[in-house]
Amino acid sequence: MNINFALDKAYEGKSFKELVDAPVDALAGVSAKDAELLKQAFGVKTIGDLAKLKYVKWAQAIANLAESEQ
């Protein structure tokens, strides 16, 4: 899977195991300031932390269920 489009140039080519421990600003479009705000608000330091954040999981579940709701 090529996810380089979702990453800052410095993190392209890294393994998923490396990326899960990378700082949030390794994601394309997430600035160092954004990363600091995520850290302050939610204690999120890494991509793995962000993925495990309960609010992210809740939002994904709601969005996925909304797509199939009639």
A tleap script that builds the chain and sets N, CA, C and O, in Angstrom:
source leaprc.protein.ff14SB
mol = sequence {
  NMET ASN ILE ASN PHE ALA LEU ASP LYS ALA
  TYR GLU GLY LYS SER PHE LYS GLU LEU VAL
  ASP ALA PRO VAL ASP ALA LEU ALA GLY VAL
  SER ALA LYS ASP ALA GLU LEU LEU LYS GLN
  ALA PHE GLY VAL LYS THR ILE GLY ASP LEU
  ALA LYS LEU LYS TYR VAL LYS TRP ALA GLN
  ALA ILE ALA ASN LEU ALA GLU SER GLU CGLN
}
set mol.1.N position { 0.843 -1.176 0.000 }
set mol.1.CA position { 0.000 0.000 0.000 }
set mol.1.C position { 0.889 1.241 0.000 }
set mol.1.O position { 1.785 1.362 0.836 }
set mol.2.N position { 0.654 2.140 -0.910 }
set mol.2.CA position { 1.443 3.364 -1.004 }
set mol.2.C position { 0.675 4.514 -0.339 }
set mol.2.O position { -0.330 4.994 -0.865 }
set mol.3.N position { 1.155 4.929 0.789 }
set mol.3.CA position { 0.492 6.030 1.500 }
set mol.3.C position { 1.344 7.289 1.526 }
set mol.3.O position { 1.103 8.199 2.320 }
set mol.4.N position { 2.337 7.333 0.655 }
set mol.4.CA position { 3.235 8.483 0.646 }
set mol.4.C position { 2.501 9.807 0.483 }
set mol.4.O position { 2.958 10.833 0.988 }
set mol.5.N position { 1.360 9.797 -0.220 }
set mol.5.CA position { 0.589 11.039 -0.398 }
set mol.5.C position { 0.079 11.579 0.935 }
set mol.5.O position { -0.229 12.766 1.046 }
set mol.6.N position { -0.011 10.722 1.941 }
set mol.6.CA position { -0.541 11.121 3.245 }
set mol.6.C position { 0.551 11.533 4.225 }
set mol.6.O position { 0.270 11.863 5.377 }
set mol.7.N position { 1.795 11.512 3.763 }
set mol.7.CA position { 2.925 11.749 4.668 }
set mol.7.C position { 3.759 12.947 4.263 }
set mol.7.O position { 3.818 13.312 3.089 }
set mol.8.N position { 4.399 13.552 5.244 }
set mol.8.CA position { 5.419 14.550 5.001 }
set mol.8.C position { 6.568 13.855 4.271 }
set mol.8.O position { 6.833 12.678 4.516 }
set mol.9.N position { 7.233 14.557 3.399 }
set mol.9.CA position { 8.322 13.977 2.589 }
set mol.9.C position { 9.353 13.217 3.423 }
set mol.9.O position { 9.858 12.183 2.988 }
set mol.10.N position { 9.661 13.712 4.592 }
set mol.10.CA position { 10.691 13.093 5.437 }
set mol.10.C position { 10.295 11.691 5.907 }
set mol.10.O position { 11.151 10.917 6.337 }
set mol.11.N position { 9.012 11.364 5.828 }
set mol.11.CA position { 8.536 10.074 6.328 }
set mol.11.C position { 8.132 9.114 5.212 }
set mol.11.O position { 7.740 7.980 5.484 }
set mol.12.N position { 8.223 9.555 3.970 }
set mol.12.CA position { 7.907 8.669 2.851 }
set mol.12.C position { 8.867 7.482 2.836 }
set mol.12.O position { 10.069 7.642 3.053 }
set mol.13.N position { 8.335 6.310 2.581 }
set mol.13.CA position { 9.164 5.114 2.501 }
set mol.13.C position { 9.370 4.409 3.834 }
set mol.13.O position { 9.968 3.334 3.876 }
set mol.14.N position { 8.885 4.995 4.917 }
set mol.14.CA position { 9.016 4.362 6.232 }
set mol.14.C position { 8.009 3.213 6.333 }
set mol.14.O position { 6.979 3.217 5.658 }
set mol.15.N position { 8.314 2.246 7.171 }
set mol.15.CA position { 7.395 1.124 7.384 }
set mol.15.C position { 6.228 1.581 8.251 }
set mol.15.O position { 6.305 2.603 8.932 }
set mol.16.N position { 5.152 0.810 8.214 }
set mol.16.CA position { 4.002 1.133 9.054 }
set mol.16.C position { 4.384 1.075 10.529 }
set mol.16.O position { 3.897 1.872 11.330 }
set mol.17.N position { 5.245 0.143 10.885 }
set mol.17.CA position { 5.698 0.048 12.280 }
set mol.17.C position { 6.454 1.303 12.698 }
set mol.17.O position { 6.345 1.743 13.842 }
set mol.18.N position { 7.220 1.878 11.777 }
set mol.18.CA position { 7.927 3.130 12.078 }
set mol.18.C position { 6.941 4.301 12.146 }
set mol.18.O position { 7.062 5.180 12.999 }
set mol.19.N position { 5.975 4.297 11.244 }
set mol.19.CA position { 5.032 5.408 11.165 }
set mol.19.C position { 4.124 5.491 12.378 }
set mol.19.O position { 3.759 6.589 12.797 }
set mol.20.N position { 3.755 4.369 12.943 }
set mol.20.CA position { 2.861 4.394 14.102 }
set mol.20.C position { 3.508 5.127 15.279 }
set mol.20.O position { 2.809 5.677 16.130 }
set mol.21.N position { 4.830 5.132 15.325 }
set mol.21.CA position { 5.559 5.829 16.390 }
set mol.21.C position { 6.048 7.215 15.974 }
set mol.21.O position { 6.689 7.915 16.757 }
set mol.22.N position { 5.743 7.604 14.745 }
set mol.22.CA position { 6.170 8.915 14.242 }
set mol.22.C position { 5.283 10.009 14.838 }
set mol.22.O position { 4.137 9.750 15.203 }
set mol.23.N position { 5.810 11.221 14.937 }
set mol.23.CA position { 4.996 12.325 15.453 }
set mol.23.C position { 3.821 12.619 14.517 }
set mol.23.O position { 3.877 12.340 13.319 }
set mol.24.N position { 2.779 13.177 15.079 }
set mol.24.CA position { 1.566 13.462 14.310 }
set mol.24.C position { 1.852 14.360 13.110 }
set mol.24.O position { 1.207 14.229 12.070 }
set mol.25.N position { 2.811 15.267 13.248 }
set mol.25.CA position { 3.095 16.159 12.123 }
set mol.25.C position { 3.848 15.466 10.990 }
set mol.25.O position { 4.250 16.121 10.029 }
set mol.26.N position { 4.041 14.168 11.088 }
set mol.26.CA position { 4.547 13.387 9.953 }
set mol.26.C position { 3.448 13.208 8.908 }
set mol.26.O position { 3.727 12.855 7.762 }
set mol.27.N position { 2.207 13.451 9.303 }
set mol.27.CA position { 1.085 13.386 8.369 }
set mol.27.C position { 1.032 14.664 7.541 }
set mol.27.O position { 1.166 15.767 8.071 }
set mol.28.N position { 0.839 14.504 6.258 }
set mol.28.CA position { 0.749 15.657 5.361 }
set mol.28.C position { -0.389 16.566 5.813 }
set mol.28.O position { -1.499 16.101 6.069 }
set mol.29.N position { -0.112 17.842 5.908 }
set mol.29.CA position { -1.127 18.811 6.275 }
set mol.29.C position { -1.249 19.073 7.768 }
set mol.29.O position { -1.995 19.963 8.178 }
set mol.30.N position { -0.536 18.319 8.580 }
set mol.30.CA position { -0.548 18.552 10.028 }
set mol.30.C position { 0.727 19.309 10.374 }
set mol.30.O position { 1.831 18.788 10.218 }
set mol.31.N position { 0.568 20.526 10.840 }
set mol.31.CA position { 1.725 21.356 11.167 }
set mol.31.C position { 2.247 21.041 12.564 }
set mol.31.O position { 1.594 20.345 13.341 }
set mol.32.N position { 3.414 21.553 12.867 }
set mol.32.CA position { 3.972 21.390 14.209 }
set mol.32.C position { 3.044 22.039 15.241 }
set mol.32.O position { 2.893 21.528 16.350 }
set mol.33.N position { 2.426 23.163 14.872 }
set mol.33.CA position { 1.480 23.832 15.778 }
set mol.33.C position { 0.246 22.962 16.004 }
set mol.33.O position { -0.234 22.838 17.131 }
set mol.34.N position { -0.271 22.355 14.921 }
set mol.34.CA position { -1.406 21.439 15.053 }
set mol.34.C position { -1.057 20.285 15.986 }
set mol.34.O position { -1.842 19.913 16.858 }
set mol.35.N position { 0.134 19.727 15.789 }
set mol.35.CA position { 0.587 18.608 16.612 }
set mol.35.C position { 0.672 19.014 18.078 }
set mol.35.O position { 0.301 18.240 18.961 }
set mol.36.N position { 1.150 20.205 18.336 }
set mol.36.CA position { 1.254 20.691 19.712 }
set mol.36.C position { -0.130 20.857 20.333 }
set mol.36.O position { -0.332 20.531 21.503 }
set mol.37.N position { -1.072 21.360 19.558 }
set mol.37.CA position { -2.437 21.516 20.061 }
set mol.37.C position { -3.080 20.166 20.364 }
set mol.37.O position { -3.791 20.031 21.360 }
set mol.38.N position { -2.838 19.161 19.513 }
set mol.38.CA position { -3.347 17.809 19.773 }
set mol.38.C position { -2.738 17.237 21.051 }
set mol.38.O position { -3.409 16.557 21.828 }
set mol.39.N position { -1.462 17.524 21.248 }
set mol.39.CA position { -0.779 17.058 22.455 }
set mol.39.C position { -1.387 17.714 23.696 }
set mol.39.O position { -1.662 17.044 24.691 }
set mol.40.N position { -1.591 19.019 23.624 }
set mol.40.CA position { -2.155 19.743 24.765 }
set mol.40.C position { -3.582 19.309 25.071 }
set mol.40.O position { -3.945 19.124 26.233 }
set mol.41.N position { -4.382 19.150 24.035 }
set mol.41.CA position { -5.804 18.848 24.227 }
set mol.41.C position { -6.082 17.395 24.585 }
set mol.41.O position { -6.952 17.105 25.406 }
set mol.42.N position { -5.332 16.478 23.959 }
set mol.42.CA position { -5.668 15.062 24.082 }
set mol.42.C position { -4.500 14.168 24.478 }
set mol.42.O position { -4.677 12.960 24.640 }
set mol.43.N position { -3.322 14.734 24.634 }
set mol.43.CA position { -2.153 13.921 24.967 }
set mol.43.C position { -1.629 13.120 23.796 }
set mol.43.O position { -0.874 12.166 23.983 }
set mol.44.N position { -2.022 13.499 22.585 }
set mol.44.CA position { -1.617 12.789 21.362 }
set mol.44.C position { -0.225 13.250 20.949 }
set mol.44.O position { -0.002 14.436 20.706 }
set mol.45.N position { 0.708 12.305 20.871 }
set mol.45.CA position { 2.073 12.615 20.455 }
set mol.45.C position { 2.453 11.934 19.144 }
set mol.45.O position { 3.271 12.456 18.386 }
set mol.46.N position { 1.867 10.776 18.877 }
set mol.46.CA position { 2.254 9.987 17.698 }
set mol.46.C position { 1.042 9.679 16.826 }
set mol.46.O position { -0.105 9.876 17.229 }
set mol.47.N position { 1.324 9.193 15.628 }
set mol.47.CA position { 0.252 8.757 14.735 }
set mol.47.C position { -0.548 7.640 15.404 }
set mol.47.O position { -1.772 7.595 15.285 }
set mol.48.N position { 0.132 6.755 16.094 }
set mol.48.CA position { -0.552 5.683 16.814 }
set mol.48.C position { -1.482 6.212 17.889 }
set mol.48.O position { -2.593 5.707 18.053 }
set mol.49.N position { -1.038 7.228 18.625 }
set mol.49.CA position { -1.894 7.853 19.638 }
set mol.49.C position { -3.160 8.419 19.002 }
set mol.49.O position { -4.260 8.246 19.526 }
set mol.50.N position { -2.993 9.092 17.872 }
set mol.50.CA position { -4.132 9.688 17.175 }
set mol.50.C position { -5.108 8.607 16.726 }
set mol.50.O position { -6.321 8.764 16.867 }
set mol.51.N position { -4.586 7.518 16.191 }
set mol.51.CA position { -5.434 6.425 15.715 }
set mol.51.C position { -6.204 5.772 16.856 }
set mol.51.O position { -7.314 5.281 16.652 }
set mol.52.N position { -5.630 5.763 18.046 }
set mol.52.CA position { -6.272 5.127 19.195 }
set mol.52.C position { -7.188 6.068 19.974 }
set mol.52.O position { -7.893 5.631 20.884 }
set mol.53.N position { -7.183 7.338 19.630 }
set mol.53.CA position { -7.975 8.329 20.349 }
set mol.53.C position { -9.459 7.993 20.238 }
set mol.53.O position { -9.990 7.850 19.136 }
set mol.54.N position { -10.117 7.870 21.373 }
set mol.54.CA position { -11.516 7.433 21.370 }
set mol.54.C position { -12.413 8.365 20.560 }
set mol.54.O position { -13.386 7.904 19.965 }
set mol.55.N position { -12.117 9.642 20.523 }
set mol.55.CA position { -12.945 10.572 19.766 }
set mol.55.C position { -12.830 10.331 18.272 }
set mol.55.O position { -13.805 10.488 17.538 }
set mol.56.N position { -11.658 9.954 17.825 }
set mol.56.CA position { -11.457 9.616 16.417 }
set mol.56.C position { -12.240 8.349 16.092 }
set mol.56.O position { -12.909 8.276 15.061 }
set mol.57.N position { -12.159 7.355 16.970 }
set mol.57.CA position { -12.893 6.107 16.748 }
set mol.57.C position { -14.397 6.362 16.731 }
set mol.57.O position { -15.103 5.823 15.879 }
set mol.58.N position { -14.889 7.167 17.651 }
set mol.58.CA position { -16.316 7.473 17.675 }
set mol.58.C position { -16.749 8.187 16.396 }
set mol.58.O position { -17.774 7.846 15.806 }
set mol.59.N position { -15.975 9.167 15.974 }
set mol.59.CA position { -16.312 9.920 14.766 }
set mol.59.C position { -16.318 9.011 13.533 }
set mol.59.O position { -17.198 9.126 12.679 }
set mol.60.N position { -15.334 8.107 13.441 }
set mol.60.CA position { -15.289 7.172 12.312 }
set mol.60.C position { -16.498 6.249 12.329 }
set mol.60.O position { -17.096 5.991 11.284 }
set mol.61.N position { -16.863 5.751 13.500 }
set mol.61.CA position { -18.016 4.855 13.614 }
set mol.61.C position { -19.297 5.573 13.198 }
set mol.61.O position { -20.107 5.020 12.455 }
set mol.62.N position { -19.479 6.787 13.670 }
set mol.62.CA position { -20.676 7.556 13.318 }
set mol.62.C position { -20.737 7.800 11.815 }
set mol.62.O position { -21.790 7.625 11.202 }
set mol.63.N position { -19.624 8.200 11.222 }
set mol.63.CA position { -19.586 8.467 9.782 }
set mol.63.C position { -19.852 7.201 8.973 }
set mol.63.O position { -20.585 7.238 7.984 }
set mol.64.N position { -19.263 6.084 9.388 }
set mol.64.CA position { -19.480 4.815 8.676 }
set mol.64.C position { -20.923 4.354 8.791 }
set mol.64.O position { -21.501 3.895 7.805 }
set mol.65.N position { -21.514 4.465 9.964 }
set mol.65.CA position { -22.898 4.046 10.150 }
set mol.65.C position { -23.857 4.975 9.400 }
set mol.65.O position { -24.882 4.523 8.888 }
set mol.66.N position { -23.534 6.249 9.334 }
set mol.66.CA position { -24.378 7.201 8.613 }
set mol.66.C position { -24.475 6.852 7.136 }
set mol.66.O position { -25.513 7.073 6.512 }
set mol.67.N position { -23.406 6.311 6.575 }
set mol.67.CA position { -23.396 5.948 5.152 }
set mol.67.C position { -24.392 4.829 4.844 }
set mol.67.O position { -24.950 4.772 3.749 }
set mol.68.N position { -24.610 3.947 5.812 }
set mol.68.CA position { -25.510 2.823 5.568 }
set mol.68.C position { -26.898 3.003 6.187 }
set mol.68.O position { -27.756 2.128 6.068 }
set mol.69.N position { -27.110 4.135 6.842 }
set mol.69.CA position { -28.412 4.399 7.451 }
set mol.69.C position { -29.444 4.720 6.388 }
set mol.69.O position { -29.166 5.426 5.419 }
set mol.70.N position { -30.639 4.186 6.589 }
set mol.70.CA position { -31.716 4.455 5.619 }
set mol.70.C position { -32.711 5.428 6.171 }
set mol.70.O position { -33.682 5.769 5.494 }
savepdb mol mol.pdb
quit
